Amino acid sequence: MLAKKYRLPVQIALKKRYRSLKSSYFSVKILPGDLEYSRFGVVISKKTAKKAVDRNRLKRIVYDLVGTKKDDISVGDYIISILPPAASLSKEALKTELLKLLT
């Protein structure tokens, strides 16, 4: 699990200017960070996964990945949106797709 220090309050961050990266499974918004470490927020809609259990599972997978790779990712604030096609991917496929986008 990602420590609270590295979590980004998504509602506040969406009001700032950002750079965007997109794949068929994820959309990543990169905001300039004013801290010496990166922070991450994950957004997933009901359209992506109907059940809260599935949405939370996808969030846990993403938070687990960024928690282990946060030192390899450049400093900034990241908002990771999980798109509907990602719900059908396996855990390993999700991790490889997100790593391609973040590094």
C-alpha positions, 0 to 999 in steps of 0.5 A: 500500500502506498503511504499517505505522504505519497497520495495526491488529493485528486479534487484539489489537483484537478484545478491546476494546469497539467500535461497529459499522457494517454494509452488505451488503458490509462490516462495520466495527468502530470502536474508540476510538483513543489515537493521533493517526492512524487504524489499519486492519485487514482481515479476510476469511474463506475463505467469502468467497473460496476462493482466497488470491489473491482474498482478497489482491486484496480486501485490497489494494483496501481497503488502497489505498482507506483509504491514499488517504482516511485523512485524510478518515476520523475518528481511531480504529481500524477493523476492516473485515470483507469479507462474501461478496457483496463478492467479486462486485463490481468494484474501483470498486463496492467502493471506493464501497461502503466509502467510503459506510460510512467517511465 
